Amino acid sequence: MAEGKIVYIASPYAGDIENNIRFAKAACRLAMEEGSTPVAAHLLYPQMLDDSIPEQRELGIRMGLKLLEACSELWLCGSRVSDGMQEELKAAWRHRVPVRRIPCERVAEFLQPDMGGQAQPMEYTGACL
């Protein structure tokens, strides 16, 4: 795997958070397999900020959008575009960051069992709705 262009991974977070995190990780793995370096702000900032507190959610979104400005592409992953993804898409357009649509089925090829060692079903429908 090479570490070429930096790509911003946009996929749903809220709702079915556990499966949405699995999906985002799979999207990152796909980017790595394609020779890119993925950035997934929605996997990073919720570890430090509480998404249920509006001020902290807004801070995380602002920091993610700042990261997006430095990326070569925005990857819009899955078929459902959340409100947060819509903001990321608008920011990409404003900053002339190219947008690439990544179908749910392509990301699903990279789903892996959870990190606790328990086998998980390898199908996913959350971001495909």
N, C-alpha and C positions, 0 to 999 in steps of 0.2 A: 504494500500500500504506500502510495506517495502522499505528500501533504501539499498539494497544489493550491489552487484558489480557495479563498475563504468563502464559505456559503452559509447564509443565515437560514436556519431551519425554522419554519413557521408551521405549527400544527396545533390542534386544540389542546387546551390544558384543563379548563374547568369542566365540571360534570363528572364523568367517570375518570377521575384523576389517575388512578392506578393504571388502567389500560391506556389512557392518553400518554402517560409517561413511557410505558412500554413502546407505544407507537413512535414517540419522539426519539427514543433511543434507537429504534430500528431505522428511522430516517437518517439519523447521524451515522449509523453503520453503513447505510447505502452510500452516503456522501463519501465516507472514507474509502469504500470499495471502488468508488469512481475516481479516486485520486484527489479528493478535496478535503479541506479541513472544515468540519462543521462547527457552527456556533449555535447553541440552542439556549437562548436567554431564559426561556420558560422551564428549563431543567436546572438552571443555575440559581436564579434569584429567589424562587420559592424556598430554597434551603436557608436563606438568610432573612427573608421578609415574609410576613403573614398576608397571603392573598385575600383573606377575608376582611382585612382592615383597609379601607379605601385609600388612605394616604400611602400606605406601604405598597399596595398594588400599583398605584399611579407611579411611584418611584421606580418600581421594577420595570414598568412599561417604558418609562422615559430612558432608563439605562439601556434597555434592550434596543430601543430605537437609535440610541447613540452608537451602539455596536453595529447595527444594520448599516449605518453610513460608511463604515470601514470595510464592508463586505463586497465581494465581486458579484454575488447573485443572491437573490431571495428565492428559496425553495418553498413553495406553497404546497404543503403535503396533505393528501387526503381530499375528500370531496366536500367536506363541511368546512366552511370558512367562518370561524368564530369572530366575535366583535374585536378581540385583540388582534387576530390575524388580519382583519380588515384595516386596522390602524397601521399594521406593519406593511401591508400592501400599498396604502396611500403614501407612507413614508418612502417606500422604495421608488414609487413613481416620482415623488418630489425630488429625490436625490439621484434620479436616473440610474437606479440599481436594477439591472435586468431581473425579470421574474421568470421562474421556471415552475410549471405545474408538475407535480409528482403524483401520479395516481395512487390511490390507496393500495391497490393490488401490488404495485411495485415495491412500496414500503413493506408490505406484509411479508414479502419474501425474506426479510431480514429480522423478523420477530424471533426472539430467543426466549428460552425459559427464564423465569425470574432468577435473580442472583442468589437466592437462598437455597438453590439446588432442587427445589420442587419442580417437577415437570408441569408446565402450564399449556393449555391448548394453544396451538400455534396460529389459530385463526383470530381475526380481530375485525370488529365492525364499527367501533366507536367513531373514528374519524371518517368512516365511509358512508355515514348516514347523510 
